[in-house]
Amino acid sequence: MNDIKNLLNKVRGGDRAAFEALYELLKTSLFTIILRITRDTALSEDVLQEVFLKLYLSPPEPSSNPRAYICRMARNLAVDSVRARKPTVGLEDAEGCLYHPVLDLAQKMDVENALLSLPDRERQIVTLHINGELKFREIAVILGMPLGTALWAYRKAIKQLRDTLEV
């Protein structure tokens, strides 16, 4: 977390190397969060670019948890993009476009399908916790729900994922 704060301070000062380091540090987790919401790779790339453009042009002031702030920004932009545009390509259509070893692809598709079977809010909670590395109280604030509800929804989602993947 201090790494992110330090990098944001440097970005505020115009340090391009710090921005590149911030990008490398956060790109994978943010892209995963965005992709779980949009379900569209191209749209997710656009949203990720928008997140980092906003961070570059107007870095946020130091907050108690800049990772949570940035994850919230990514989530909100992803939700807005889904509301503005319906996805045109389904997961079934994208299957032939992926280049992974067969076993790796099958496993990833199983996990992805299991995640897609979750309700949107539960999928967001799982993704923000696992990929965004956020604590449940931070997730509760981002999603505007009580902490107990976030914890309950996460446990319920994990149980559903286990049940789906064990079949």
C-alpha positions as CSV (number, residue, x, y, z in Angstrom):
1,M,0.0,0.0,0.0
2,N,2.8,2.4,0.8
3,D,4.3,1.6,-2.6
4,I,1.2,2.8,-4.3
5,K,1.1,6.0,-2.1
6,N,4.7,6.7,-3.0
7,L,4.2,6.1,-6.7
8,L,1.1,8.3,-6.7
9,N,3.1,11.1,-5.0
10,K,5.7,10.8,-7.7
11,V,3.1,10.7,-10.5
12,R,1.6,13.9,-9.0
13,G,5.1,15.4,-9.5
14,G,5.2,14.3,-13.2
15,D,7.4,11.2,-12.8
16,R,6.7,9.0,-15.8
17,A,8.8,6.1,-14.5
18,A,6.6,6.1,-11.4
19,F,3.5,6.0,-13.5
20,E,5.0,3.0,-15.5
21,A,5.8,1.3,-12.2
22,L,2.2,2.0,-10.9
23,Y,0.8,0.5,-14.2
24,E,3.0,-2.6,-13.9
25,L,1.9,-3.1,-10.2
26,L,-1.8,-2.7,-10.8
27,K,-2.6,-3.7,-14.4
28,T,-3.3,-7.4,-13.9
29,S,-5.6,-7.1,-10.8
30,L,-7.5,-4.1,-12.2
31,F,-8.0,-5.8,-15.6
32,T,-9.3,-8.9,-13.9
33,I,-11.8,-6.8,-11.8
34,I,-12.9,-5.0,-14.9
35,L,-13.2,-8.1,-17.0
36,R,-15.3,-9.9,-14.4
37,I,-17.8,-7.0,-14.6
38,T,-17.8,-6.3,-18.4
39,R,-17.3,-9.9,-19.6
40,D,-15.8,-8.3,-22.7
41,T,-12.0,-8.3,-23.3
42,A,-11.9,-5.3,-25.7
43,L,-14.2,-3.3,-23.5
44,S,-12.1,-4.2,-20.4
45,E,-9.0,-3.0,-22.2
46,D,-10.7,0.3,-23.0
47,V,-11.8,0.7,-19.4
48,L,-8.4,-0.2,-18.0
49,Q,-6.9,2.5,-20.3
50,E,-9.4,5.0,-19.0
51,V,-8.5,4.2,-15.4
52,F,-4.8,4.8,-16.0
53,L,-5.5,7.9,-18.1
54,K,-7.4,9.3,-15.2
55,L,-4.6,8.4,-12.8
56,Y,-2.0,10.0,-15.0
57,L,-4.0,13.2,-15.7
58,S,-5.3,13.6,-12.2
59,P,-3.7,11.4,-9.6
60,P,-5.8,11.2,-6.5
61,E,-4.6,12.8,-3.3
62,P,-3.2,10.5,-0.7
63,S,-5.9,8.4,1.0
64,S,-5.8,5.9,3.7
65,N,-5.9,3.1,1.1
66,P,-5.1,4.1,-2.5
67,R,-5.5,0.5,-3.7
68,A,-9.1,0.6,-2.6
69,Y,-9.7,4.0,-4.2
70,I,-8.2,2.8,-7.5
71,C,-10.2,-0.5,-7.4
72,R,-13.4,1.5,-6.8
73,M,-12.6,3.7,-9.7
74,A,-12.0,0.7,-12.0
75,R,-15.2,-1.0,-10.8
76,N,-17.3,2.2,-11.3
77,L,-15.9,2.8,-14.8
78,A,-16.6,-0.9,-15.7
79,V,-20.2,-0.7,-14.4
80,D,-20.7,2.5,-16.3
81,S,-19.3,1.0,-19.5
82,V,-21.6,-2.0,-19.2
83,R,-24.6,0.2,-18.6
84,A,-23.7,2.3,-21.7
85,R,-23.0,-0.7,-24.0
86,K,-24.2,-4.2,-24.1
87,P,-21.5,-6.9,-24.9
88,T,-21.8,-8.2,-28.4
89,V,-19.5,-11.3,-28.1
90,G,-20.3,-14.1,-25.6
91,L,-17.8,-16.3,-23.8
92,E,-18.7,-19.1,-26.2
93,D,-17.7,-17.0,-29.2
94,A,-14.3,-16.1,-27.6
95,E,-13.4,-19.7,-26.9
96,G,-11.7,-20.2,-30.3
97,C,-9.7,-17.0,-29.9
98,L,-7.8,-17.9,-26.8
99,Y,-4.3,-19.4,-27.2
100,H,-3.5,-21.5,-24.1
101,P,-2.5,-25.1,-23.6
102,V,-5.6,-27.3,-23.7
103,L,-5.6,-28.3,-20.1
104,D,-5.0,-24.7,-18.9
105,L,-7.7,-23.5,-21.2
106,A,-10.2,-26.1,-20.0
107,Q,-9.5,-25.2,-16.4
108,K,-9.7,-21.5,-17.0
109,M,-13.0,-21.9,-18.9
110,D,-14.4,-24.0,-16.0
111,V,-13.5,-21.3,-13.5
112,E,-14.7,-18.5,-15.7
113,N,-18.0,-20.3,-16.3
114,A,-18.4,-20.8,-12.6
115,L,-17.7,-17.2,-11.9
116,L,-20.2,-16.2,-14.6
117,S,-22.9,-18.3,-12.9
118,L,-22.7,-16.0,-9.8
119,P,-24.9,-13.0,-9.5
120,D,-23.1,-9.8,-10.5
121,R,-22.7,-8.4,-6.9
122,E,-21.3,-11.7,-5.6
123,R,-18.9,-12.0,-8.6
124,Q,-17.7,-8.4,-7.9
125,I,-17.1,-9.2,-4.2
126,V,-15.1,-12.3,-5.0
127,T,-13.1,-10.4,-7.7
128,L,-12.4,-7.4,-5.5
129,H,-11.3,-9.6,-2.6
130,I,-9.1,-12.1,-4.6
131,N,-7.9,-10.0,-7.5
132,G,-8.1,-6.5,-6.0
133,E,-6.6,-7.7,-2.7
134,L,-9.1,-5.6,-0.8
135,K,-10.4,-6.3,2.7
136,F,-14.1,-6.9,3.2
137,R,-14.7,-3.6,4.9
138,E,-13.3,-1.8,1.9
139,I,-15.4,-3.9,-0.4
140,A,-18.5,-3.1,1.7
141,V,-17.8,0.6,1.4
142,I,-17.2,0.3,-2.4
143,L,-20.4,-1.6,-2.9
144,G,-22.4,0.4,-0.4
145,M,-23.4,-2.5,1.8
146,P,-22.9,-3.5,5.5
147,L,-19.8,-5.5,6.3
148,G,-21.8,-8.5,7.4
149,T,-23.6,-8.6,4.1
150,A,-20.3,-8.5,2.1
151,L,-18.9,-11.4,4.2
152,W,-22.1,-13.4,3.9
153,A,-22.2,-12.9,0.1
154,Y,-18.6,-13.9,-0.2
155,R,-19.0,-17.1,1.7
156,K,-22.1,-17.9,-0.3
157,A,-20.3,-17.2,-3.6
158,I,-17.3,-19.4,-2.6
159,K,-19.6,-22.2,-1.6
160,Q,-21.5,-21.9,-5.0
161,L,-18.1,-21.9,-6.8
162,R,-16.9,-25.0,-5.0
163,D,-20.2,-26.8,-5.7
164,T,-20.1,-25.8,-9.4
165,L,-16.5,-26.8,-9.8
166,E,-16.8,-30.1,-8.0
167,V,-19.4,-31.5,-10.4
